[in-house]
Each structure stands twice: as C-alpha cells, then as structure tokens.
Amino acid sequence: MELRRVVVTGMGMLTPLARGVGPNWDRLLRGDSGVRVIDSFRVDDLACRIAGQIPLNPEQSAGAPWYVPDDWMDERDRRRVDEFIPFALVAAAEAVEDSGWNPDDQEDRDRTGVLVGSGIGGLQRIYETSLLLEERGPRRVSPFFIPGAIANMASGHISIQFGFRGPNHAVVTACATGTHAIGDAARLIMFDDADVMIAGGTEGAVNRLGMVGFTAARAVSTGFNDTPEKASRPWDRDRDGFVMGEGAGVVVLEELEHARARGATIHAEIIGYGLSGDAYHVTAPAPDGSGGYRAMAAALKRSGLTTADIDYINAHGTSTPLGDEIELNAVMRLFGDDVDNLCMSSTKSAVGHLLGAAGAVEAIYCIKALNEGVVPPTLNLENPSEGCDMNLVPLTAQERPVRNAMSNSFGFGGTNATLIMTRAP
C-alpha cells in the first residue's frame, strides 16, 4: 500500500506573544519576550511568580493582536469550560480560515477530522471544583464540570463548531502532545481514514495548582522573578528551569491531491514522524539522550532524508539544567560532521514552555522558517554551557535558506516525538 502524502494548508496560534501566526512571527524575530510577572492570580507565596501568559490587552502584546475571550465563545458557555478549550478554538478558527476549507457537503465533512490534544486538560477547573466541593458540598458541583475539563474536549468543541464528522481524537503525552497530535493526524490521512485533519495542541495550566506542582518537582525557574524576560534561557550557563506558558497551536493537514484539486495554498509537507520512549524515569530524560536520538532517527528514516538535508531544528530546549545538554548531545551524536551546517534554536526562550501546545506552535515556527528563509533566535543565550559547539542562533534571528526543518518534543514519562517538514511540493 502506497501511503498518501500530507501537506499543511492552514495554520493558527495563540501564544504569550500575540494572537495569530503573523504577529507571533514578527515579535519572535524581533526578539520580544512574552514572559512576565503573573497578574491573574495570587503569587506572593510562590517560589516562581512568572509565566508566559496570553496577552489580554495591547500593552501586553506590544500592540499586536491580543485575546478577547468573549469574541470566541459565548460568556455563559465559556464559564462552563476550562480555558484550554477557547484557546484551541481561537487557533483552530485561524487555521481553518487560512486553509479556506469549510465544506457544506456532508461527505466532505465526514472526511474531515479533528485531533487536538492537551497535556494536562482542565487543571484550573479541577482545582476550583475541588475547593467548591469541600466548601459548599456536592450539590454545588456543576453538571458541566467533567465535559468542561477532560482533555479531549478541545477536539470535541472544534468538531461541533465546524461540523467536522471525521475521526475525533485527542493525544495526551505531556509536553510531546502537540507534536504527537500532528504526526498521528498525518498518519490518519496517509492511511485514508480522512482527507483533512485539524490537528495540534492546547494548554491553559498557568494557575496556582500548576505553578505549585511544577515548582515542587523543581522543574521551573525561580531565580528571575524580578527579570521575567530573562528567565527562559536554553543552553545558557545561568538557566535554572523552564518557564510555564499557555496557549494553542493548530494546523490544517490535507492529502496532497485533495489540496491541489481545490487550489489550496500549501505551506509545507509533513515528510517525517518519529516516536520513542525512554523507559527510564518519570520526569528526567535518559542521560545518554537515547530516547530523543531514536525519535529523530525514526523521523529521518521515514522522510528518506539524511542529516545533511536538515537545515534547522526547533529544539525541545526548555531551559532546564539537565535536559538542554542531553538533547544537544543527542543532536550532535546523530548529525556528526553535518552539525557544522545545521542551526538549532529554542523558541521557548520567547514564549515559555506551552506544555501540550508547545510542539504544535513550534511546528508552525518551523514552517515559517521554511517559507521565510530566516530562523528564530534563542533569547538570553549569553553564556553558552560548555560543549555547545554548534549554531544555537543566540540572541538574534539569522537569515538562511531552510530546505527541511525538524521539530523535537519530549515529555514526562519518557515520551519523545519528532516531526520533519519540507517546503511545499
């Protein structure tokens, strides 16, 4: 059986930098940061008081488009769901509009599916409902609590809003969720289970419970509360943990001939997808980087490319003392001498770590790099750690042709995923 080819025809995102792919890309290339002091809940008793939060006004987005919740979901309905769901609707609406795919024909809708995951789901809603249960009793718990919190409901709401009746699925693989979602959705098209898939990740876990949980795990930065824009610093010697972020990234994937037949604009082609498991530890990656290495190698094998064909990697690069160098060493081991012609950056330095949404947002940044001939910078990389012997795009964006781009995502539980994208055929 010959697998069908899968292309990207629509893109949408909501991040701490801005609402929309174009404004995000512009701010990213300027070196702007979306990380700031948390102002949406009490943080005075928390060790980490900063995060990448969705901008709610022009000041927070530096004048770029910002998020107005009531523009995307009726206020009554929005009170019934956790924030990760409207985040996903914002990104999906942009991606669908960008793709131009909004069929009236029922058969076309039956061949259009949704696969949008969340690493954590409705954490804020679970937190608030737990407090309500203890303080006011079981009769006060909303019947909408469960459907407003479970992780697959982002896919459910997108499917309902657009009337897409094909495969309705969700991925929950921690920080690898967005990458797995796109890769798995592409395979549904490859195997003829759908012609079009709306795919990506969404997360809204910047709240007291989320912050305390990751702080207790000693995963987040605590040393830059007074200079939040400096906190996310992948591969820098002064890094002390990742910065929590929130948002969503969604793409429209489509079978190549289906896209051509309707004259769709094709942004890129998905040509490689690799998965692996560390089988090592619940939070720490295997010290030898074997999990990430095997995911990248599997993606390369599927793509038919060699390491010499990859020009840019958007790294997982979270700014943790342990994980950054493990990923770097795995890349250098896989690419060998070809690392000299490779550049790799971490866009988490600008938006923080969007957890389940990270991989989808970063895949979109890779596609922009393919099409624009410029790679985004790693902010705050002022003093690279020893052994950082490759181009990590420090501080400022770099213009260069990008033929093929790779995106890495690794998650708690030792789950790893890699995508490879190439220019539109």
C-alpha positions in Angstrom: 0.0 0.0 0.0 1.4 3.4 -1.0 1.0 6.0 1.7 -0.7 9.2 0.7 1.2 12.5 1.0 0.2 15.0 3.7 0.6 18.8 3.4 -0.2 21.8 5.7 -2.8 24.2 4.2 -3.7 26.2 7.3 -2.0 27.5 10.5 -3.3 29.2 13.6 -1.9 30.1 17.0 -2.4 31.9 20.3 0.7 32.4 22.5 2.1 34.8 25.1 3.5 36.9 22.2 0.2 37.5 20.4 -2.9 36.1 18.7 -2.2 35.0 15.2 0.6 33.4 13.2 1.9 36.6 11.5 2.0 38.8 14.6 3.7 35.9 16.6 6.4 35.5 13.9 7.0 39.2 13.7 7.5 39.6 17.5 9.6 36.3 17.6 12.0 37.6 15.0 12.3 40.9 16.8 13.5 39.1 19.9 10.4 40.1 22.0 9.5 38.1 25.1 6.0 37.0 26.2 7.1 36.2 29.7 6.0 38.5 32.5 5.1 38.6 36.2 1.9 36.7 36.8 -1.0 39.1 37.3 -4.1 36.8 37.1 -3.8 35.1 40.5 -2.0 35.4 43.8 1.7 34.6 43.6 3.2 36.3 46.6 3.7 33.0 48.4 5.0 31.1 45.4 8.7 30.5 44.6 8.0 31.1 40.9 6.0 34.2 40.1 6.4 34.5 36.4 4.9 32.8 33.3 4.2 33.2 29.6 0.6 34.4 29.8 -1.8 35.1 27.0 -1.9 38.8 26.3 -5.3 40.4 27.2 -4.6 43.9 26.1 -2.5 45.9 23.7 0.2 46.7 26.3 0.8 43.0 27.0 1.0 42.2 23.3 3.1 45.3 22.3 0.2 46.4 20.1 -0.1 43.0 18.3 -3.5 41.3 18.3 -4.5 40.1 21.7 -7.0 37.7 23.1 -10.6 38.9 23.9 -12.3 35.8 25.4 -15.9 36.8 24.6 -15.0 37.2 20.9 -14.5 33.5 20.6 -17.1 31.9 22.9 -20.4 33.0 24.5 -19.7 34.1 28.0 -22.2 31.6 29.5 -20.6 28.7 27.6 -17.1 29.9 28.4 -17.9 29.7 32.2 -18.7 26.1 31.7 -15.3 25.1 30.2 -11.6 25.4 31.1 -9.5 28.0 29.4 -7.7 25.4 27.2 -10.8 24.9 25.2 -11.4 28.5 24.0 -7.6 28.8 23.4 -8.0 25.9 21.0 -11.0 27.4 19.3 -9.0 30.6 18.6 -6.2 28.8 16.9 -8.5 26.4 15.0 -10.6 29.3 13.7 -7.5 31.0 12.3 -6.1 27.7 10.8 -9.5 26.8 9.2 -9.8 30.3 7.7 -6.2 30.2 6.5 -6.9 26.9 4.8 -10.1 28.0 3.1 -11.6 24.6 3.9 -15.2 25.0 5.2 -17.2 22.5 3.2 -21.0 22.4 3.0 -21.1 18.9 1.5 -21.7 16.2 4.2 -19.4 13.7 2.6 -16.6 16.2 2.8 -17.4 16.9 6.5 -17.4 13.2 7.1 -13.8 13.0 5.7 -12.6 15.9 7.9 -11.5 15.1 11.4 -10.0 16.7 14.5 -7.1 15.7 16.6 -6.2 18.4 19.2 -4.6 17.3 22.4 -3.8 18.8 25.8 -1.0 17.7 28.1 -3.0 18.4 31.3 -6.5 19.4 30.4 -8.7 21.4 32.7 -6.5 21.9 35.7 -8.0 25.2 36.8 -11.5 23.8 36.6 -10.5 20.7 38.6 -8.8 23.0 41.2 -11.8 25.3 41.5 -14.4 22.4 41.6 -12.4 20.6 44.3 -12.4 23.7 46.5 -16.2 24.2 45.8 -16.9 20.6 46.8 -15.2 20.9 50.1 -16.5 24.4 51.0 -20.1 24.1 49.7 -20.9 20.4 49.2 -21.6 18.1 46.3 -24.9 19.7 45.3 -22.9 22.8 44.2 -20.8 20.9 41.6 -21.8 21.8 38.1 -23.0 19.1 35.7 -20.7 20.7 33.2 -17.6 20.0 35.3 -16.4 16.9 33.6 -17.2 17.9 30.0 -15.5 21.2 30.7 -12.3 19.7 32.0 -11.4 16.5 30.2 -8.6 16.8 27.7 -10.4 15.6 24.6 -13.0 18.3 24.7 -10.9 20.7 22.7 -11.3 18.4 19.8 -14.9 17.9 20.6 -15.7 21.6 20.6 -13.8 22.2 17.4 -15.7 19.4 15.7 -19.0 20.7 16.9 -18.3 24.3 15.9 -17.3 23.4 12.3 -19.4 20.3 11.8 -16.4 18.1 11.0 -17.5 14.5 11.5 -14.4 12.5 10.6 -12.0 11.0 13.2 -12.4 12.8 16.5 -9.4 12.1 18.6 -7.0 13.5 21.2 -3.5 13.0 22.3 -2.3 13.3 25.9 1.5 12.9 26.1 2.6 15.7 28.3 5.0 18.1 26.6 5.1 16.0 23.4 1.3 16.3 22.9 1.3 18.8 20.1 3.9 17.0 18.0 2.3 13.6 18.5 -1.1 15.1 17.5 0.2 16.4 14.2 2.1 13.2 13.5 -0.8 11.0 14.4 -3.3 13.1 12.4 -0.9 13.0 9.4 -1.0 9.2 9.6 -4.8 9.1 9.6 -4.6 10.9 6.3 -1.8 8.7 5.0 -3.9 5.6 5.7 -7.0 7.1 4.1 -9.0 7.5 7.3 -9.6 11.1 6.4 -8.8 13.7 3.7 -8.4 16.6 6.1 -7.4 16.8 9.8 -7.5 19.8 12.2 -4.5 19.0 14.4 -2.5 20.5 17.2 -2.3 21.1 21.0 -3.6 23.5 23.6 -2.9 24.2 27.2 -4.2 26.5 30.0 -2.3 25.3 33.1 -0.9 28.6 34.3 -2.7 28.7 37.7 -1.7 28.3 41.3 -2.0 24.5 41.3 0.0 24.1 38.1 2.7 26.5 39.3 3.0 24.8 42.7 3.1 21.4 41.1 5.9 22.1 38.8 7.8 24.1 41.4 7.6 21.1 43.8 9.1 19.0 41.0 11.9 21.5 40.9 11.3 22.0 37.2 10.6 25.7 36.8 12.8 28.8 37.1 12.8 30.6 40.4 15.7 32.9 40.1 14.4 35.5 37.7 11.2 36.8 39.3 12.4 40.3 39.0 13.5 40.0 35.4 11.0 37.6 33.8 12.0 38.2 30.2 15.5 36.8 31.1 14.2 33.6 32.8 13.9 31.3 29.8 17.5 30.8 28.6 18.1 27.4 26.9 21.7 26.2 26.9 22.8 29.2 28.9 25.0 28.6 32.0 22.7 30.6 34.2 19.5 28.7 33.4 17.6 27.3 36.4 14.4 25.7 35.0 11.7 26.2 32.4 9.0 29.0 32.4 5.4 27.9 32.3 3.4 29.1 29.3 -0.1 28.8 27.9 -1.8 28.9 24.5 -2.6 26.8 21.5 -1.3 25.9 18.0 -3.4 24.3 15.3 -2.7 23.3 11.7 -4.9 22.0 8.9 -3.4 18.9 7.3 -4.6 17.7 4.0 -4.0 15.0 1.5 -1.8 16.5 -1.3 -4.0 15.8 -4.3 -7.1 16.9 -2.3 -5.4 20.2 -1.6 -4.2 20.6 -5.2 -7.7 19.8 -6.6 -9.3 22.7 -4.7 -6.4 25.1 -5.4 -5.4 25.4 -1.7 -2.3 27.3 -0.7 0.2 24.7 0.6 2.5 25.9 3.3 4.7 22.8 3.7 4.7 19.0 3.6 4.9 16.6 6.5 7.5 14.0 5.5 8.9 12.6 8.7 7.5 11.5 12.1 9.3 9.5 14.7 8.3 8.4 18.2 10.2 6.7 21.1 10.1 6.0 24.8 13.0 6.4 27.3 11.8 3.6 29.7 14.0 5.4 32.2 12.3 7.9 34.7 9.0 9.7 35.2 10.5 13.2 34.7 14.2 13.0 33.8 15.3 12.1 30.2 17.7 9.2 29.8 21.2 10.6 30.4 22.5 9.4 27.1 19.7 11.0 25.2 18.8 7.7 23.5 15.1 8.5 23.5 15.4 11.7 21.6 18.1 10.2 19.4 15.8 7.4 18.3 12.8 9.7 17.7 14.9 11.9 15.4 16.5 8.9 13.7 13.0 7.4 13.1 11.7 10.6 11.6 14.7 10.8 9.3 14.2 7.3 8.1 10.5 7.9 7.3 11.4 11.1 5.5 14.0 9.5 3.3 16.4 12.3 4.1 19.9 12.3 5.5 21.3 14.5 8.3 22.9 16.7 5.6 19.4 17.6 4.3 18.3 19.2 7.6 19.0 22.9 7.9 17.1 23.9 11.0 15.9 22.2 14.3 13.4 23.8 16.6 14.6 22.1 19.8 12.6 21.0 22.7 15.1 23.2 24.6 13.2 24.0 27.8 15.9 25.8 29.7 16.4 23.1 32.3 19.9 22.4 33.6 19.7 18.7 32.7 17.5 18.4 29.6 19.1 21.0 27.4 22.5 19.4 27.2 21.1 15.9 26.8 19.1 17.0 23.7 22.1 18.9 22.4 24.4 15.9 22.8 21.8 13.6 21.1 21.6 16.0 18.1 25.4 16.2 17.8 25.7 12.4 18.0 23.1 11.9 15.3 24.3 14.6 12.9 28.0 14.0 13.3 30.0 16.3 10.9 26.8 17.6 9.4 26.2 19.6 12.6 28.5 22.2 11.2 25.9 23.2 8.6 23.0 23.0 11.0 21.4 25.6 13.2 19.1 24.9 16.1 17.2 27.3 18.4 14.6 27.2 21.1 11.6 29.4 20.7 10.6 28.6 24.3 13.1 31.3 25.2 10.5 33.8 23.9 7.1 32.3 24.9 8.0 29.9 27.7 7.0 26.2 27.7 3.5 25.8 26.4 3.4 22.2 27.6 0.9 20.3 25.4 0.7 23.2 22.9 4.4 23.6 22.5 5.0 21.1 19.8 2.3 22.4 17.5 3.3 26.0 18.0 7.0 25.1 17.3 6.0 23.1 14.1 4.3 26.3 12.8 7.5 28.3 13.6 9.4 25.6 11.6 7.1 26.1 8.6 7.6 29.9 8.8 11.3 29.3 8.8 11.0 27.2 5.6 9.0 29.8 3.8 10.7 33.0 5.0 14.3 31.9 4.9 15.0 33.0 8.4 15.4 31.1 11.7 14.2 32.4 15.0 16.6 33.2 17.8 17.3 31.6 21.2 16.9 34.6 23.5 19.1 35.0 26.6 21.8 32.7 25.3 24.6 35.0 26.6 27.0 32.4 28.1 26.6 29.0 26.4 27.3 26.0 28.5 30.5 24.1 27.9 30.2 21.8 24.9 27.7 23.9 22.9 29.7 23.6 19.8 27.0 24.3 17.2 25.0 27.3 15.9 22.2 27.8 18.5 21.1 31.1 16.9 22.0 33.2 20.0 20.0 36.4 20.7 19.1 37.4 17.1 17.4 35.8 14.2 19.5 34.6 11.3 18.7 34.7 7.6 19.5 31.4 5.8 17.8 29.1 3.3 15.9 26.3 5.0 15.1 23.3 2.8 13.9 20.9 5.6 13.2 21.6 9.3 12.9 19.3 12.3 10.9 19.9 15.5 11.6 18.0 18.7 9.2 17.5 21.7 10.0 15.4 24.8 7.6 14.8 27.7 7.3 13.5 31.3 7.0 9.7 31.3 9.9 9.5 28.8 7.8 10.1 25.7 9.5 11.6 22.6 8.3 12.8 19.2 10.0 14.4 16.2 8.5 15.9 13.0 10.2 16.8 9.8 8.7 19.3 7.4 9.8 20.4 3.9 8.9 23.2 1.6 5.6 22.9 -0.4 5.9 20.4 -3.3 
